[in-house]
């Protein structure tokens, strides 16, 4: 393995944003990325960071990221939420995704989390197969819900 997995740093953010955009293209949603370098910096390195991340780096270049945050389950307690694992398409198949996932499990253990949660698109067969090999429980029972920024602004309070 000629790459290393390490904790993400502020100076990584331009390459992190590029990987986020690469993922959005893969997921057929390139025009939906609204995040900016400034927002990533404020949210990840401000007084109360909202997320953390690890990177796969080789020769000073980021080839993958795992971005996470903590959430709380009323039934289980503290959980690590894996927002995304992204490995640049040209370097997939070298074990980086597995190493980044391993790091997420280490983080969850170190923080005494009761769960690691994440989502996968139902058409993303390579990712689904990857997670199945890891022994993940793929629960098709729950429906994802969200209010986007426009809906939050338009929300009618009672």
C-alpha positions, 0 to 999 in steps of 0.5 A: 500500500503506497498511500496512507490514511490520515486525519483530514486537515484544513489545507486538504479542503480544495481537494476534498471539494473536488472529490465531493464534486466527483461523487456528485457527478457519479451520483448524477447530481453534479448541479446539486453541490452547493457547498463551498470551500468557505463553508467547509472550512467554517463547518469543519474547523470553526469553534464547534466543528460539525464534521470530521474527515479522513483522507487517503493520500499518495505522494501529496495528492488526495485520492479518497475521503471519508466524511463523518459526523455524530448523531444521536439515536433515541434508542441506541445513543451516540452514533457515527454517521458516515456521510460519504466515502469517496475514492477517485475513479482512477484509483478504485480497486486498490483497497482505499475504500476499505481502509477508509471504512476501517478508519470510520469503525476505529473512530466509532470504537474510540468514541464509544459509539453504538452504531455506524450509519450511512446510506447508499443509493439503491442503484449503486451496485458496486457500493452495495456489494462492498457494504454487504462484504463488510457484513453491513445490514442494508435496511430497505424499510426506512424512507429518507426524508428531508427539508431542503433550504428552500423548504426550510425558508418557506416552512409555515409555523403553526 
